[in-house]
Amino acid sequence: MYYKKLKRLFNGRSLSVKSFYQITATLPETERDEAIRLVYQVAQAEWKTCNAAYRQFLIRFLENDLQRFLDFLRRESAWGELLIPLEDPEWTMLLLFALLEQKEERKAGRRLLAFSLLLFTGSRWKISTLLQYRKTRRITPADLLDLLGWVKMGG
């Protein structure tokens, strides 16, 4: 259902993020938002029915604005109800990010990693906040011990 609507929206035009935004540029804002929601719905509900070209478009579209997709998933899908609450979200996120980052090799890896961590945790941070925090803050051995609850360091 959603997939057919998305195909009609493109109506034979080039299948790219740029062409999507060109097609929707003249629509009223509410209709543009609905078109974006349509892409998200296809990505979630009809992925397996999409051909390879549409799958590639969906991935590129989602990667183009991961924060908007994350916000959508949290607000308008069951994912928002399945978040894992973290006792100390800042440090836990930083630790997970540091551990997982070591194995990530894709160019967009840090953004995708931040997206994934934020998707499954109760943290309401933005992707850019986590990335900035990761740049400016490093985990020390004392932080790690504190996180693990073995030793309380400092005040």
N, CA, C and O of each residue as an XYZ file, in Angstrom:
620
protein
N       0.817     -1.188      0.000
C       0.000      0.000      0.000
C       0.870      1.264      0.000
O       0.732      2.114     -0.880
N       1.770      1.386      0.996
C       2.641      2.560      1.067
C       3.627      2.576     -0.103
O       3.918      3.622     -0.683
N       4.124      1.397     -0.426
C       5.105      1.266     -1.512
C       4.510      1.772     -2.829
O       5.171      2.491     -3.579
N       3.267      1.395     -3.103
C       2.604      1.856     -4.334
C       2.436      3.373     -4.331
O       2.612      4.025     -5.360
N       2.095      3.929     -3.171
C       1.958      5.385     -3.059
C       3.291      6.081     -3.329
O       3.346      7.114     -3.996
N       4.362      5.494     -2.798
C       5.685      6.076     -3.014
C       6.059      6.019     -4.492
O       6.622      6.973     -5.030
N       5.750      4.908     -5.143
C       6.019      4.791     -6.580
C       5.238      5.846     -7.358
O       5.763      6.449     -8.293
N       3.984      6.067     -6.970
C       3.169      7.091     -7.639
C       3.760      8.483     -7.423
O       3.724      9.324     -8.321
N       4.294      8.718     -6.249
C       4.902     10.015     -5.960
C       6.071     10.284     -6.913
O       6.213     11.390     -7.436
N       6.897      9.273     -7.131
C       8.032      9.434     -8.052
C       7.573      9.442     -9.504
O       8.171     10.128    -10.333
N       6.533      8.699     -9.824
C       5.933      8.705    -11.155
C       6.983      8.599    -12.273
O       6.952      9.360    -13.240
N       7.905      7.649    -12.124
C       8.902      7.416    -13.162
C      10.126      8.311    -13.106
O      11.058      8.122    -13.887
N      10.145      9.281    -12.201
C      11.304     10.171    -12.091
C      12.481      9.443    -11.453
O      12.336      8.352    -10.903
N      13.620     10.060    -11.539
C      14.842      9.522    -10.942
C      14.622      9.229     -9.460
O      14.057     10.040     -8.727
N      15.073      8.069     -9.045
C      14.871      7.621     -7.670
C      16.078      8.024     -6.823
O      17.044      7.270     -6.706
N      16.011      9.211     -6.238
C      17.105      9.697     -5.401
C      16.541     10.620     -4.328
O      15.413     11.103     -4.431
N      17.341     10.852     -3.308
C      16.934     11.761     -2.240
C      16.715     13.158     -2.818
O      15.745     13.836     -2.479
N      17.621     13.576     -3.685
C      17.505     14.901     -4.305
C      16.196     15.031     -5.085
O      15.494     16.035     -4.960
N      15.872     14.025     -5.882
C      14.635     14.115     -6.666
C      13.406     14.074     -5.755
O      12.399     14.713     -6.057
N      13.474     13.338     -4.656
C      12.358     13.325     -3.701
C      12.088     14.740     -3.201
O      10.946     15.200     -3.184
N      13.150     15.419     -2.797
C      12.969     16.779     -2.281
C      12.558     17.758     -3.378
O      11.856     18.730     -3.099
N      12.978     17.522     -4.602
C      12.522     18.363     -5.713
C      11.029     18.140     -5.961
O      10.281     19.095     -6.172
N      10.607     16.895     -5.935
C       9.197     16.560     -6.156
C       8.320     17.176     -5.076
O       7.241     17.692     -5.368
N       8.777     17.125     -3.835
C       7.946     17.587     -2.718
C       8.141     19.068     -2.385
O       7.444     19.603     -1.523
N       9.070     19.727     -3.051
C       9.381     21.132     -2.738
C       8.188     22.064     -2.906
O       8.059     23.043     -2.171
N       7.326     21.773     -3.855
C       6.197     22.670     -4.122
C       4.953     22.318     -3.303
O       3.954     23.037     -3.344
N       5.016     21.230     -2.576
C       3.872     20.823     -1.758
C       3.783     21.676     -0.498
O       4.798     22.182     -0.019
N       2.580     21.839      0.041
C       2.464     22.504      1.344
C       3.234     21.692      2.399
O       3.433     20.488      2.236
N       3.654     22.345      3.457
C       4.487     21.695      4.474
C       3.851     20.424      5.032
O       4.543     19.429      5.248
N       2.551     20.447      5.263
C       1.897     19.250      5.807
C       1.975     18.081      4.831
O       2.148     16.935      5.246
N       1.851     18.363      3.549
C       1.951     17.296      2.547
C       3.388     16.809      2.392
O       3.621     15.625      2.147
N       4.348     17.714      2.533
C       5.766     17.304      2.512
C       6.054     16.368      3.682
O       6.719     15.343      3.529
N       5.538     16.743      4.858
C       5.725     15.893      6.039
C       5.077     14.527      5.839
O       5.626     13.508      6.258
N       3.915     14.508      5.200
C       3.245     13.233      4.910
C       4.064     12.390      3.935
O       4.120     11.167      4.066
N       4.693     13.032      2.966
C       5.532     12.305      2.009
C       6.742     11.692      2.716
O       7.140     10.567      2.414
N       7.315     12.429      3.645
C       8.442     11.898      4.422
C       7.970     10.735      5.281
O       8.637      9.704      5.364
N       6.820     10.902      5.917
C       6.242      9.820      6.725
C       5.990      8.585      5.851
O       6.186      7.456      6.300
N       5.564      8.798      4.627
C       5.339      7.702      3.689
C       6.632      6.910      3.464
O       6.616      5.679      3.462
N       7.736      7.611      3.278
C       9.029      6.934      3.101
C       9.342      6.097      4.337
O       9.764      4.947      4.214
N       9.140      6.660      5.519
C       9.407      5.921      6.758
C       8.517      4.684      6.865
O       8.966      3.623      7.300
N       7.263      4.828      6.469
C       6.335      3.694      6.534
C       6.741      2.585      5.573
O       6.664      1.405      5.914
N       7.166      2.959      4.387
C       7.642      1.951      3.429
C       8.862      1.244      4.006
O       8.963      0.019      3.941
N       9.781      2.011      4.566
C      11.009      1.431      5.123
C      10.707      0.446      6.244
O      11.404     -0.558      6.390
N       9.688      0.719      7.026
C       9.357     -0.155      8.152
C       8.447     -1.315      7.768
O       8.679     -2.458      8.163
N       7.417     -1.012      7.001
C       6.355     -2.001      6.794
C       6.469     -2.797      5.501
O       5.935     -3.903      5.410
N       7.152     -2.255      4.505
C       7.136     -2.922      3.202
C       8.525     -3.120      2.610
O       8.675     -3.244      1.394
N       9.516     -3.150      3.450
C      10.901     -3.304      3.004
C      11.071     -4.499      2.079
O      11.699     -4.390      1.026
N      10.521     -5.623      2.464
C      10.720     -6.855      1.690
C      10.034     -6.824      0.332
O      10.424     -7.566     -0.570
N       9.039     -5.996      0.172
C       8.355     -5.924     -1.121
C       9.032     -4.944     -2.082
O       8.730     -4.929     -3.275
N       9.944     -4.131     -1.559
C      10.627     -3.134     -2.398
C      11.690     -3.783     -3.277
O      12.359     -4.733     -2.871
N      11.828     -3.255     -4.481
C      12.919     -3.732     -5.337
C      14.236     -3.107     -4.866
O      14.241     -2.237     -3.995
N      15.331     -3.550     -5.439
C      16.662     -3.114     -4.998
C      16.847     -1.601     -5.105
O      17.456     -0.989     -4.228
N      16.332     -1.003     -6.160
C      16.485      0.443     -6.346
C      15.767      1.214     -5.237
O      16.303      2.189     -4.711
N      14.562      0.780     -4.885
C      13.828      1.450     -3.814
C      14.490      1.213     -2.465
O      14.511      2.112     -1.624
N      15.024      0.032     -2.246
C      15.737     -0.231     -0.989
C      16.945      0.694     -0.859
O      17.211      1.243      0.210
N      17.660      0.853     -1.951
C      18.819      1.744     -1.934
C      18.371      3.182     -1.655
O      19.002      3.890     -0.870
N      17.292      3.604     -2.293
C      16.753      4.939     -2.030
C      16.377      5.088     -0.558
O      16.712      6.093      0.069
N      15.684      4.095     -0.004
C      15.253      4.171      1.391
C      16.445      4.334      2.330
O      16.421      5.179      3.226
N      17.475      3.536      2.129
C      18.664      3.636      2.981
C      19.289      5.022      2.865
O      19.622      5.644      3.873
N      19.444      5.494      1.655
C      20.047      6.827      1.462
C      19.174      7.927      2.069
O      19.681      8.880      2.660
N      17.873      7.785      1.917
C      16.961      8.783      2.470
C      17.070      8.811      3.994
O      17.165      9.881      4.595
N      17.055      7.639      4.610
C      17.130      7.569      6.068
C      18.467      8.100      6.573
O      18.513      8.834      7.559
N      19.549      7.731      5.903
C      20.874      8.210      6.308
C      21.010      9.719      6.128
O      21.785     10.362      6.836
N      20.269     10.277      5.195
C      20.332     11.706      4.923
C      19.901     12.542      6.129
O      20.445     13.622      6.356
N      18.932     12.055      6.901
C      18.472     12.774      8.093
C      18.114     11.758      9.176
O      16.941     11.525      9.469
N      19.144     11.166      9.757
C      18.931     10.143     10.781
C      18.181     10.687     11.990
O      17.382      9.975     12.596
N      18.432     11.940     12.342
C      17.764     12.501     13.516
C      16.254     12.559     13.313
O      15.490     12.220     14.217
N      15.833     12.980     12.149
C      14.394     13.063     11.882
C      13.760     11.674     11.930
O      12.660     11.508     12.458
N      14.456     10.677     11.378
C      13.954      9.308     11.413
C      13.912      8.792     12.853
O      12.951      8.129     13.244
N      14.935      9.087     13.632
C      14.954      8.688     15.042
C      13.780      9.313     15.787
O      13.090      8.630     16.543
N      13.553     10.598     15.579
C      12.426     11.279     16.223
C      11.101     10.642     15.820
O      10.216     10.460     16.656
N      10.965     10.304     14.545
C       9.751      9.640     14.060
C       9.554      8.302     14.771
O       8.461      8.016     15.259
N      10.591      7.495     14.832
C      10.482      6.180     15.467
C      10.104      6.294     16.933
O       9.311      5.497     17.434
N      10.655      7.266     17.615
C      10.352      7.453     19.036
C       8.928      7.945     19.258
O       8.270      7.523     20.208
N       8.451      8.823     18.401
C       7.127      9.432     18.580
C       5.989      8.622     17.981
O       4.898      8.569     18.549
N       6.237      7.987     16.833
C       5.120      7.450     16.065
C       5.199      5.954     15.800
O       4.541      5.447     14.892
N       5.995      5.253     16.582
C       6.044      3.803     16.410
C       6.218      3.137     17.767
O       6.447      3.804     18.777
N       6.109      1.839     17.775
C       6.274      1.080     19.013
C       7.682      1.218     19.585
O       7.880      1.031     20.785
N       8.664      1.543     18.739
C      10.035      1.697     19.232
C      10.105      2.674     20.395
O      10.890      2.478     21.323
N       9.302      3.711     20.353
C       9.310      4.701     21.426
C       8.940      4.125     22.774
O       9.310      4.673     23.812
N       8.209      3.019     22.764
C       7.807      2.364     24.012
C       8.791      1.287     24.445
O       8.671      0.749     25.546
N       9.749      0.968     23.609
C      10.670     -0.131     23.891
C      12.067      0.345     24.285
O      13.016     -0.438     24.272
N      12.194      1.600     24.626
C      13.503      2.145     24.976
C      13.997      1.558     26.292
O      13.212      1.321     27.210
N      15.283      1.329     26.374
C      15.898      0.798     27.584
C      16.287      1.977     28.469
O      17.130      2.786     28.082
N      15.682      2.086     29.657
C      16.069      3.197     30.528
C      17.484      2.972     31.073
O      17.832      1.868     31.491
N      18.270      4.009     31.061
C      19.649      3.919     31.542
C      19.785      4.673     32.856
O      19.276      5.785     33.000
N      20.472      4.061     33.809
C      20.665      4.709     35.106
C      21.518      5.968     34.975
O      21.197      7.006     35.554
N      22.585      5.873     34.228
C      23.473      7.009     33.998
C      23.673      7.130     32.492
O      24.708      6.714     31.970
N      22.690      7.697     31.785
C      22.715      7.656     30.324
C      23.956      8.271     29.685
O      24.463      7.738     28.698
N      24.448      9.367     30.219
C      25.592     10.018     29.584
C      26.806      9.098     29.547
O      27.419      8.904     28.498
N      27.140      8.540     30.687
C      28.324      7.684     30.744
C      28.097      6.350     30.056
O      28.995      5.828     29.396
N      26.920      5.805     30.203
C      26.635      4.522     29.559
C      26.709      4.669     28.049
O      27.283      3.823     27.363
N      26.126      5.745     27.533
C      26.167      5.987     26.091
C      27.607      6.160     25.621
O      28.007      5.616     24.591
N      28.369      6.914     26.379
C      29.756      7.154     26.008
C      30.550      5.848     26.007
O      31.354      5.609     25.106
N      30.327      5.018     27.002
C      31.020      3.732     27.076
C      30.631      2.837     25.902
O      31.499      2.284     25.227
N      29.341      2.695     25.659
C      28.886      1.868     24.539
C      29.444      2.388     23.218
O      29.907      1.620     22.375
N      29.389      3.687     23.060
C      29.893      4.299     21.832
C      31.372      3.973     21.656
O      31.802      3.570     20.576
N      32.148      4.150     22.726
C      33.589      3.894     22.644
C      33.880      2.433     22.322
O      34.772      2.136     21.527
N      33.132      1.521     22.936
C      33.354      0.097     22.693
C      32.981     -0.298     21.272
O      33.733     -1.013     20.608
N      31.844      0.155     20.806
C      31.360     -0.238     19.488
C      32.086      0.483     18.359
O      32.239     -0.054     17.262
N      32.524      1.685     18.634
C      33.184      2.505     17.618
C      34.456      1.838     17.090
O      34.837      2.048     15.938
N      35.095      1.056     17.910
C      36.348      0.411     17.518
C      36.176     -0.494     16.308
O      37.121     -0.684     15.542
N      34.994     -1.052     16.123
C      34.766     -2.010     15.043
C      34.076     -1.404     13.824
O      33.948     -2.061     12.791
N      33.635     -0.163     13.939
C      32.865      0.463     12.861
C      33.796      1.038     11.808
O      34.696      1.814     12.128
N      33.582      0.659     10.554
C      34.488      1.096      9.489
C      33.816      1.954      8.416
O      34.513      2.582      7.620
N      32.498      1.998      8.373
C      31.817      2.776      7.337
C      32.015      4.265      7.535
O      32.205      4.741      8.655
N      31.969      4.987      6.438
C      32.140      6.444      6.487
C      31.111      7.087      7.422
O      31.459      7.938      8.241
N      29.872      6.686      7.301
C      28.813      7.249      8.137
C      28.701      6.497      9.454
O      27.707      6.639     10.167
N      29.699      5.709      9.779
C      29.651      4.820     10.933
C      29.309      5.476     12.248
O      28.465      4.965     12.985
N      29.936      6.591     12.566
C      29.669      7.217     13.863
C      28.238      7.722     13.959
O      27.597      7.578     15.000
N      27.740      8.304     12.898
C      26.342      8.771     12.908
C      25.387      7.595     13.055
O      24.430      7.659     13.826
N      25.651      6.515     12.308
C      24.781      5.340     12.394
C      24.882      4.678     13.759
O      23.883      4.202     14.298
N      26.067      4.649     14.311
C      26.251      4.082     15.640
C      25.500      4.912     16.676
O      24.808      4.362     17.532
N      25.634      6.222     16.600
C      24.908      7.100     17.520
C      23.401      6.904     17.366
O      22.680      6.821     18.360
N      22.928      6.829     16.129
C      21.506      6.580     15.864
C      21.059      5.286     16.537
O      20.033      5.258     17.218
N      21.825      4.219     16.347
C      21.461      2.914     16.897
C      21.422      2.940     18.417
O      20.492      2.410     19.024
N      22.419      3.548     19.029
C      22.443      3.625     20.490
C      21.268      4.437     21.019
O      20.633      4.054     22.001
N      20.985      5.546     20.372
C      19.884      6.392     20.823
C      18.528      5.748     20.570
O      17.577      5.996     21.312
N      18.430      4.930     19.537
C      17.167      4.267     19.227
C      16.759      3.299     20.335
O      15.574      3.167     20.640
N      17.722      2.632     20.928
C      17.397      1.588     21.897
C      17.600      1.988     23.347
O      17.516      1.143     24.239
N      17.863      3.247     23.594
C      18.036      3.688     24.976
C      17.017      4.767     25.308
O      16.404      5.359     24.420
N      16.853      5.003     26.564
C      15.917      6.016     27.030
C      16.458      7.428     26.928
O      15.764      8.381     27.282
N      17.675      7.582     26.455
C      18.265      8.908     26.342
C      17.513      9.727     25.297
O      17.173      9.226     24.225
N      17.263     10.967     25.617
C      16.578     11.863     24.676
C      17.567     12.773     23.957
O      17.181     13.789     23.379
N      18.823     12.407     23.998
C      19.839     13.184     23.297
C      19.560     13.190     21.806
O      18.875     12.315     21.276
N      20.095     14.179     21.159
C      20.114     14.225     19.699
C      21.387     13.519     19.236
O      22.347     13.398     19.997
N      21.392     13.061     18.003
C      22.574     12.407     17.441
C      23.772     13.347     17.514
O      24.867     12.936     17.898
N      23.563     14.596     17.149
C      24.668     15.566     17.162
C      25.212     15.776     18.574
O      26.411     15.995     18.746
N      24.343     15.713     19.587
C      24.787     15.870     20.974
C      25.711     14.732     21.371
O      26.765     14.961     21.964
N      25.320     13.510     21.048
C      26.158     12.360     21.381
C      27.491     12.423     20.642
O      28.538     12.145     21.228
N      27.461     12.780     19.380
C      28.704     12.876     18.612
C      29.624     13.960     19.180
O      30.835     13.764     19.279
N      29.046     15.092     19.549
C      29.850     16.172     20.131
C      30.401     15.753     21.487
O      31.566     16.008     21.793
N      29.579     15.121     22.287
C      30.010     14.655     23.604
C      31.145     13.651     23.453
O      32.104     13.670     24.224
N      31.035     12.787     22.474
C      32.068     11.775     22.224
C      33.387     12.434     21.818
O      34.461     11.957     22.184
N      33.301     13.527     21.064
C      34.518     14.232     20.638
C      35.239     14.887     21.810
O      36.469     14.890     21.869
N      34.471     15.440     22.738
C      35.060     16.256     23.794
C      35.322     15.503     25.087
O      36.058     15.990     25.946
N      34.739     14.337     25.238
C      34.882     13.601     26.502
C      35.406     12.211     26.228
O      34.880     11.502     25.370
N      36.417     11.823     26.934
C      36.983     10.479     26.817
C      36.789      9.733     28.133
O      36.809     10.334     29.207
N      36.605      8.455     28.040
C      36.450      7.635     29.237
C      37.826      7.329     29.813
O      38.733      6.886     29.108
N      37.954      7.577     31.104
C      39.189      7.254     31.811
C      38.990      5.930     32.545
O      37.852      5.487     32.707
N      40.061      5.295     32.988
C      39.892      4.075     33.795
C      39.014      4.311     35.025
O      38.221      3.447     35.398
N      39.154      5.475     35.653
C      38.319      5.788     36.814
C      36.844      5.850     36.423
O      35.983      5.374     37.163
N      36.555      6.432     35.267
C      35.173      6.494     34.779
C      34.614      5.092     34.579
O      33.475      4.808     34.949
N      35.418      4.230     33.995
C      34.988      2.864     33.723
C      34.659      2.132     35.019
O      33.629      1.464     35.111
N      35.519      2.252     36.011
C      35.259      1.614     37.304
C      33.995      2.178     37.942
O      33.189      1.438     38.505
N      33.832      3.483     37.850
C      32.637      4.135     38.381
C      31.385      3.626     37.673
O      30.382      3.323     38.319
N      31.443      3.532     36.348
C      30.312      3.042     35.562
C      29.930      1.627     35.946
O      28.750      1.295     36.051
N      30.924      0.809     36.151
C      30.668     -0.586     36.486
C      30.223     -0.756     37.931
O      29.826     -1.850     38.334
N      30.286      0.325     38.717
C      29.827      0.272     40.089
C      30.820     -0.373     41.035
O      30.483     -0.685     42.178
N      32.034     -0.572     40.568
C      33.022     -1.231     41.411
C      33.615     -0.270     42.436
O      33.804     -0.620     43.601
N      33.902      0.931     41.985
C      34.553      1.909     42.843
C      33.956      3.267     42.515
O      33.814      3.623     41.345
N      33.606      4.024     43.546
C      33.124      5.381     43.321
C      34.315      6.315     43.412
O      34.931      6.441     44.470
N      34.642      6.971     42.303
C      35.811      7.842     42.262
C      35.382      9.285     42.507
O      34.325      9.716     42.048
N      36.195     10.009     43.218
C      35.941     11.431     43.423
C      34.800     11.668     44.394
O      34.254     10.734     44.982
N      34.436     12.988     44.556
C      33.420     13.504     45.461
C      32.345     12.596     45.696
O      31.421     12.914     46.444
